Structures are given as C-alpha cells and as structure tokens.
C-alpha cells in the first residue's frame, strides 16, 4: 500500500473510532487523578492496550504503562508518550462529563492526550503488517510537577522505559488552545522553554514596630528584591531573547508589630536559550546580594534542578510537517516560530535521542471552548482527537519506513 493510500486509511479508521475515543476522554475527564495517584486511569489504559494484543508492562514506575506494538518486519523503535495526571484545579464547567473529584480536573488536556495515544495504538495495531519495527506507547505519570518534586519522565527513564526495545526517536503532543480544532502547530527547533525554580531568602533582625531603627527589615528588603529581580528581564535580557520570571509565593514575619527578620519568596525562571538562563541565575545572585547589603540583611538564592528546553529534531519536524500537510491541507498546518514559555518534562526523553512535540489545536471559539490551559473552564473541541490520531499515525509510520 502506498503511503498516501495508507494515510487515507489511517484517517478513515480514526473517524470510525472517534466516538469511542471521545467516550474514553470523557470517562477520564469525569474521574481525574493527580500525579502519582493515576491508578484507575492506568488500569483503563493497560486493559485497552492488552485488548489490542500489545506487550504491556505496568508499574514502570508506579502508575506508568508501557506498551509495545511490534510490526510484521524488524526495524527501529519509535515511541509516543502521553501524560496521565490531572491538576489540583476545581472544574468550573457545567457539562455532563465535568470532574466528579473535588478540586481536581483535567484542565491541561491530558485526557485528550490519552485518548489520542490510545487511538493511535488502536489504528496502528490494525495496520501492524505495514510496520517495519516497533511502536512503544508510554503512558507517563506526574507531568504536572513542582520542579523539586518526583518527576514522572525521569522515573520512567530510570526504570528502563526507553529500553527493551531501545527507543530511537520519540514523539509527544499537547493540547493547544491557541489553535483551533483541525489544526496542528509545528515548531522547528525550540518548542518549549527550559525552567528553573528558585527561592530567595533574606534574613535581618527583629525589632519593635515602634522602633524599627533597631532592626533590619527583611520584608522591606524583599519588596525591593522582588522589584529588582523582575527588572532583570527588562534590563538584563535582550529584547530578542525569550525569558520570563515569575514570583508566585511569599512567606515571612511573625506579627504586625514586629519588624520581620526573615522572608522567603519562591518563583520560576523560563528561557529558551540555556546560556540566557545561566546568565540570569548569576544576575539574580548579584542582585539579591546587593539588595541585602543595602538593607543590612543577608541574602540567599537557591535553584532547583533545571528542566531542559524541548527542542524539536529537524528531521522529525520535516516528517510531521509533510504528513500533516498531506492529511490536513496546508492551511491547517501552522508554523510556530517561537517556542512556548511553558516547560515540559518531555524534554528529558530527548536528551540523547531525537524527538518531536506536536501542538494539537483544540479550540472552538463559537462554542466557548477557547479558554487557556490551567483555567477552571478549560475544555476542548473533541474533533481534535481524530486529527491527532491521523497525523501521529502517519508520522510514526513515516519515521519507521524512512529508517
């Protein structure tokens, strides 16, 4: 069967199973599970993979599921990864498939990712006689993590999830509300930013509020430090470089009538260029030290382990762009020139192998499904699911036949 003919067959099959995949997405949406607690979601996925006749491993680690689809003839191994976890955000939608779990919801589209990857497994298993090599499906826990917490991608890799067989290339996807359903976004090069968490602590001396001259006000110093740190972006980073700093937490002080002797803030730094990140770290250390000295305090800056940027491989980008245009038409393949400033632990999979991260359009402004990621009203136009299945089936197949 010629590739164009096979791509058409993938589309037909994706449309045939569309209702089943929408039902799966809604089942998972109703019953979201936070990171490292995705036990029911994991069971559903594993059962579906076994029903397709795939080789399935669970607990690699905890709630992760790895499923291998071996083609008729030998060849390379390409992986497709999705995330299983939901967010600690209350679902504000008034729909029949709204979350039934208080303060937990799939407000980042991971339920869509699971449905798409399950659909790809369903379609390709039907065409396994055309596959030279193996497709490995990775259902990963804990993508939505604080930077200092357990990392699902890191633990899947440490547990051997990319071996037996060894993964030669890997694809991933994310729901993208900046694009309408039926479209996909293709990033050459940087697709997601690198991220680093930080804490800034300033220590002064207590004093009575009526005699502040006898103390060293760590809270006042921190106010200046916060302003100064934010100025790093506007005055220490070139306008052409993408960078962002956010300070999201602050704690300190004991009483309204006592000069605060210790204050800590926490935040994140996002950059595309690793060299910009390292320069900003040093600038932040110097800035905090200068503010601390000016206020007679002591300053400390600590950084969490860095999450690398997601950099799309040139060859895989060409493959996705080509097959997406063949399937969706040129108008529905959107070149994205600037990587998003959000971060993704998909980056860990591609440190020593090529990878590609697809942006899947899910918006429909006419039906009100255009809220941003992590919004309590986030929802998707479910027609996006079969779009993702069709494009990723073709991309995985094309990679295998080209190697």
C-alpha positions as CSV (number, residue, x, y, z in Angstrom):
1,X,0.0,0.0,0.0
2,X,1.4,3.4,-1.0
3,X,1.9,6.0,1.9
4,X,-0.8,8.3,0.6
5,X,-3.2,5.4,0.5
6,X,-2.2,4.3,3.9
7,X,-2.5,7.8,5.4
8,X,-6.1,7.9,4.0
9,X,-6.8,4.5,5.6
10,X,-5.5,5.9,8.9
11,X,-7.9,8.8,8.6
12,X,-10.8,6.6,7.8
13,X,-10.1,4.4,10.8
14,X,-9.6,7.4,13.1
15,X,-13.0,8.7,12.1
16,X,-14.5,5.2,12.7
17,X,-13.3,5.0,16.3
18,X,-13.9,8.7,17.0
19,X,-17.0,8.2,19.2
20,X,-15.2,5.5,21.2
21,X,-12.2,7.8,21.8
22,X,-14.5,10.7,22.8
23,X,-16.2,8.4,25.3
24,X,-12.8,7.4,26.7
25,X,-11.8,11.0,27.0
26,X,-15.0,11.9,28.9
27,X,-14.6,8.9,31.2
28,X,-11.2,10.0,32.2
29,X,-12.3,13.7,32.4
30,X,-15.0,12.7,34.9
31,X,-12.6,10.8,37.1
32,X,-9.3,12.8,37.1
33,X,-6.4,11.7,39.3
34,X,-3.5,13.8,40.4
35,X,0.2,13.0,39.9
36,X,1.3,9.6,41.2
37,X,-2.3,8.7,42.0
38,X,-3.4,7.8,38.5
39,X,-4.3,4.2,39.4
40,X,-7.7,3.9,37.8
41,X,-6.5,5.8,34.7
42,X,-3.5,3.5,34.4
43,X,-5.7,0.4,34.7
44,X,-8.1,1.6,32.0
45,X,-5.1,2.2,29.7
46,X,-3.4,-1.1,30.4
47,X,-6.6,-3.0,29.8
48,X,-7.1,-1.3,26.4
49,X,-3.5,-2.0,25.4
50,X,-3.8,-5.7,26.3
51,X,-7.0,-5.9,24.4
52,X,-5.1,-4.8,21.3
53,X,-2.6,-7.6,21.7
54,X,0.3,-5.3,22.7
55,X,3.1,-6.3,25.1
56,X,2.2,-4.4,28.2
57,X,4.3,-3.5,31.3
58,X,2.9,-1.7,34.3
59,X,4.5,-0.2,37.4
60,X,7.5,1.2,35.5
61,X,7.3,3.1,37.8
62,X,4.1,3.1,39.9
63,X,1.2,4.1,37.6
64,X,3.2,4.2,34.3
65,X,2.2,1.9,31.5
66,X,4.5,0.9,28.6
67,X,3.0,-1.0,25.6
68,X,4.9,-2.3,22.6
69,X,3.4,-2.8,19.2
70,X,5.7,-4.9,17.1
71,X,5.3,-4.7,13.4
72,X,5.5,-7.6,10.9
73,X,9.1,-6.9,10.0
74,X,12.1,-5.9,12.1
75,X,13.2,-2.3,12.2
76,X,13.8,0.7,14.6
77,X,11.7,1.5,17.6
78,X,9.8,4.8,17.8
79,X,7.9,5.9,20.9
80,X,4.8,8.0,21.5
81,X,4.4,9.5,25.0
82,X,1.4,10.9,26.8
83,X,0.8,12.1,30.4
84,X,-1.8,10.7,32.8
85,X,-2.1,13.2,35.6
86,X,-4.7,15.9,36.3
87,X,-4.3,19.2,38.0
88,X,-5.3,20.5,41.5
89,X,-7.9,22.8,39.9
90,X,-11.6,22.7,40.5
91,X,-13.6,22.1,37.4
92,X,-15.9,25.0,36.7
93,X,-17.7,23.7,33.6
94,X,-21.4,22.8,33.6
95,X,-21.2,19.8,31.3
96,X,-22.3,16.2,31.8
97,X,-18.7,15.0,31.7
98,X,-17.4,17.5,34.3
99,X,-15.0,16.3,37.0
100,X,-16.6,14.4,39.9
101,X,-13.5,14.8,42.0
102,X,-13.4,18.0,44.2
103,X,-10.6,20.4,43.3
104,X,-9.1,18.1,40.7
105,X,-9.6,18.3,36.9
106,X,-8.0,17.7,33.5
107,X,-7.6,21.4,32.9
108,X,-4.5,20.8,30.8
109,X,-5.9,18.4,28.3
110,X,-4.1,15.2,29.4
111,X,-7.3,13.3,29.0
112,X,-7.2,14.3,25.3
113,X,-3.6,13.2,25.0
114,X,-4.6,9.8,26.5
115,X,-7.5,9.4,24.0
116,X,-5.2,10.4,21.1
117,X,-2.4,8.0,22.0
118,X,-4.9,5.2,22.7
119,X,-6.4,5.9,19.3
120,X,-3.0,5.7,17.6
121,X,-2.5,2.3,19.2
122,X,-5.9,1.1,18.0
123,X,-5.3,2.3,14.4
124,X,-1.7,1.1,14.1
125,X,-2.4,-2.3,15.6
126,X,-4.9,-2.8,12.7
127,X,-2.1,-2.0,10.3
128,X,0.8,-3.7,12.0
129,X,1.6,-5.8,8.9
130,X,2.7,-2.5,7.3
131,X,5.0,-1.5,10.2
132,X,8.8,-2.2,9.9
133,X,9.8,-2.1,13.6
134,X,8.2,-1.3,16.9
135,X,6.0,1.5,18.2
136,X,6.3,1.9,22.0
137,X,3.5,3.7,23.8
138,X,4.5,5.4,27.0
139,X,1.7,6.5,29.4
140,X,3.6,8.6,32.0
141,X,2.5,9.7,35.4
142,X,3.4,13.0,37.0
143,X,3.9,15.6,34.3
144,X,2.3,18.4,36.3
145,X,5.0,18.7,39.0
146,X,6.6,21.3,41.1
147,X,10.2,21.4,39.9
148,X,11.6,20.0,43.1
149,X,9.1,17.0,43.3
150,X,9.2,13.5,41.8
151,X,9.4,13.7,38.1
152,X,7.4,11.1,36.1
153,X,9.5,11.3,32.9
154,X,12.8,11.0,34.9
155,X,11.5,7.9,36.7
156,X,10.2,6.2,33.6
157,X,13.6,6.6,32.0
158,X,15.4,5.4,35.2
159,X,13.1,2.3,35.3
160,X,14.2,1.4,31.8
161,X,11.1,2.6,30.0
162,X,13.1,3.5,26.9
163,X,14.7,0.1,26.6
164,X,13.7,-3.4,25.5
165,X,13.5,-2.4,22.8
166,X,15.7,0.7,22.8
167,X,13.8,3.8,21.6
168,X,15.5,5.5,18.7
169,X,13.1,8.5,18.5
170,X,10.1,9.8,20.4
171,X,7.0,11.9,19.7
172,X,4.8,13.7,22.1
173,X,1.8,16.1,21.9
174,X,0.0,18.8,23.8
175,X,-3.5,20.3,23.5
176,X,-3.0,23.9,22.3
177,X,-5.9,26.4,22.8
178,X,-4.2,29.0,20.6
179,X,-5.0,26.8,17.6
180,X,-8.5,25.7,16.5
181,X,-9.6,22.1,16.3
182,X,-8.5,20.6,13.0
183,X,-5.1,22.4,13.1
184,X,-1.7,21.4,14.3
185,X,1.2,23.6,15.2
186,X,4.7,22.7,14.1
187,X,7.8,24.2,15.8
188,X,11.1,23.9,14.1
189,X,13.7,23.9,16.9
190,X,12.6,25.2,20.3
191,X,9.1,24.1,21.2
192,X,9.0,24.6,25.0
193,X,11.2,26.6,27.4
194,X,13.6,25.4,30.0
195,X,12.5,26.0,33.5
196,X,14.3,26.6,36.8
197,X,12.6,27.1,40.2
198,X,14.2,29.4,42.7
199,X,13.9,30.5,46.3
200,X,15.2,33.9,47.6
201,X,15.6,34.3,51.4
202,X,16.5,37.5,53.2
203,X,17.4,37.5,56.9
204,X,17.5,40.6,59.0
205,X,16.9,41.4,62.7
206,X,13.7,41.7,64.7
207,X,12.7,44.9,66.4
208,X,9.5,46.5,67.7
209,X,7.4,48.2,65.1
210,X,7.6,51.5,67.1
211,X,11.4,51.4,67.0
212,X,12.3,50.0,63.5
213,X,15.7,51.6,63.6
214,X,16.9,48.9,65.9
215,X,16.1,46.1,63.5
216,X,16.9,45.1,59.9
217,X,13.6,44.8,58.0
218,X,13.8,41.7,55.8
219,X,10.3,42.3,54.5
220,X,11.1,45.8,53.2
221,X,14.3,44.5,51.7
222,X,12.4,41.7,50.0
223,X,10.0,44.2,48.4
224,X,13.0,45.8,46.8
225,X,14.5,42.5,45.8
226,X,11.2,41.4,44.1
227,X,11.1,44.6,42.0
228,X,14.8,44.3,41.2
229,X,14.6,40.7,40.1
230,X,11.7,41.4,37.8
231,X,13.8,44.2,36.3
232,X,16.3,41.6,35.2
233,X,14.0,40.7,32.3
234,X,13.7,44.3,31.0
235,X,17.2,45.5,31.7
236,X,19.5,42.4,31.6
237,X,17.9,40.4,28.7
238,X,18.0,41.4,25.1
239,X,14.6,42.1,23.6
240,X,15.2,39.3,21.0
241,X,15.7,36.7,23.7
242,X,12.7,35.0,25.2
243,X,12.7,35.0,29.0
244,X,10.2,35.2,31.9
245,X,10.4,35.4,35.7
246,X,7.5,34.8,38.0
247,X,7.5,35.1,41.8
248,X,4.4,33.2,43.0
249,X,4.9,32.7,46.8
250,X,6.0,34.8,49.7
251,X,6.2,33.9,53.4
252,X,7.8,35.6,56.5
253,X,7.2,37.7,59.5
254,X,5.5,36.8,62.8
255,X,3.4,39.8,63.9
256,X,2.1,43.1,62.7
257,X,4.0,44.8,65.4
258,X,7.4,43.1,64.8
259,X,9.9,44.0,62.2
260,X,10.3,40.9,60.1
261,X,13.6,39.1,60.4
262,X,13.2,36.5,57.7
263,X,11.3,36.4,54.4
264,X,11.3,33.9,51.6
265,X,9.8,34.1,48.1
266,X,9.6,31.3,45.5
267,X,9.3,31.6,41.7
268,X,10.3,30.2,38.4
269,X,12.6,31.3,35.6
270,X,11.8,30.4,31.9
271,X,14.1,30.8,29.0
272,X,14.6,29.3,25.6
273,X,18.4,29.7,25.4
274,X,20.3,27.8,28.1
275,X,23.0,30.5,28.1
276,X,20.4,33.2,29.0
277,X,19.2,31.0,31.9
278,X,22.7,30.7,33.3
279,X,23.4,34.4,32.9
280,X,20.1,35.2,34.7
281,X,21.0,33.0,37.6
282,X,24.2,34.8,38.2
283,X,22.5,38.2,37.7
284,X,19.9,37.2,40.3
285,X,22.5,36.2,42.8
286,X,24.3,39.5,42.4
287,X,21.1,41.5,42.6
288,X,19.9,39.8,45.8
289,X,23.3,40.2,47.4
290,X,23.3,43.9,46.5
291,X,19.8,44.5,48.0
292,X,20.7,42.5,51.1
293,X,23.8,44.6,51.6
294,X,21.9,47.8,51.1
295,X,19.4,46.9,53.8
296,X,21.9,45.4,56.3
297,X,20.5,41.9,55.7
298,X,21.9,38.6,54.5
299,X,20.6,37.1,51.2
300,X,20.5,33.6,49.8
301,X,19.3,32.3,46.4
302,X,18.8,28.6,45.7
303,X,17.8,27.0,42.5
304,X,16.0,23.7,41.8
305,X,17.3,21.2,39.1
306,X,16.9,22.7,35.6
307,X,14.2,21.3,33.3
308,X,15.8,21.4,29.8
309,X,14.1,23.0,26.8
310,X,12.1,20.9,24.3
311,X,14.0,21.1,21.0
312,X,12.3,19.5,18.0
313,X,14.6,17.5,15.8
314,X,15.0,18.9,12.3
315,X,14.3,15.6,10.5
316,X,11.2,14.7,12.7
317,X,9.9,18.2,12.2
318,X,10.1,17.7,8.4
319,X,8.3,14.4,8.7
320,X,5.5,15.8,10.8
321,X,5.1,18.9,8.6
322,X,5.0,16.7,5.4
323,X,2.4,14.2,6.6
324,X,0.3,16.8,8.4
325,X,0.0,18.8,5.1
326,X,-0.9,15.6,3.2
327,X,-3.6,14.8,5.7
328,X,-5.0,18.2,6.8
329,X,-4.0,20.5,4.0
330,X,-1.6,23.4,4.1
331,X,-3.9,25.8,5.8
332,X,-4.3,23.6,8.8
333,X,-0.6,23.2,9.5
334,X,0.6,26.3,11.4
335,X,4.3,27.1,11.6
336,X,5.1,28.2,15.1
337,X,8.2,30.4,15.0
338,X,8.6,31.0,18.8
339,X,8.7,28.3,21.4
340,X,6.2,28.5,24.3
341,X,7.5,29.7,27.6
342,X,5.8,26.8,29.3
343,X,8.0,23.8,30.2
344,X,7.5,20.1,29.8
345,X,9.4,17.1,31.1
346,X,9.1,15.5,27.7
347,X,12.5,17.3,27.4
348,X,14.1,14.6,29.5
349,X,13.3,11.9,26.9
350,X,15.2,13.8,24.1
351,X,18.5,14.4,25.8
352,X,20.1,11.6,23.8
353,X,17.7,10.9,21.0
354,X,15.7,12.9,18.5
355,X,12.2,14.0,19.5
356,X,9.2,16.0,18.3
357,X,6.5,17.7,20.3
358,X,3.2,18.3,18.4
359,X,0.9,21.2,19.3
360,X,-2.7,19.9,18.7
361,X,-5.3,22.6,18.1
362,X,-8.4,22.1,20.3
363,X,-10.2,25.5,20.3
364,X,-13.6,26.4,19.1
365,X,-14.5,30.0,19.9
366,X,-18.1,29.6,18.6
367,X,-18.9,27.0,21.3
368,X,-16.9,28.7,24.1
369,X,-14.1,26.2,24.1
370,X,-11.2,28.6,23.9
371,X,-10.0,29.0,27.5
372,X,-6.3,28.8,28.2
373,X,-4.5,25.8,29.8
374,X,-5.0,25.5,33.6
375,X,-8.2,27.5,33.5
376,X,-11.2,26.2,35.5
377,X,-13.4,26.4,32.4
378,X,-10.8,24.7,30.1
379,X,-12.4,22.4,27.5
380,X,-11.8,21.1,24.0
381,X,-13.5,20.6,20.7
382,X,-13.3,16.8,20.7
383,X,-13.0,16.7,16.9
384,X,-9.3,17.4,17.6
385,X,-8.9,13.8,18.8
386,X,-9.2,12.2,15.4
387,X,-7.0,14.9,13.9
388,X,-4.2,14.0,16.4
389,X,-4.7,10.3,15.8
390,X,-4.4,10.7,12.0
391,X,-1.4,12.9,12.0
392,X,0.6,10.9,14.6
393,X,-0.2,7.5,13.0
394,X,1.3,8.9,9.7
395,X,4.3,10.5,11.4
396,X,5.2,7.3,13.3
397,X,4.8,5.2,10.2
398,X,6.8,7.6,8.1
399,X,9.7,7.6,10.6
400,X,9.8,3.8,10.6
401,X,9.8,3.4,6.8
402,X,12.5,6.1,6.3
403,X,15.0,4.3,8.6
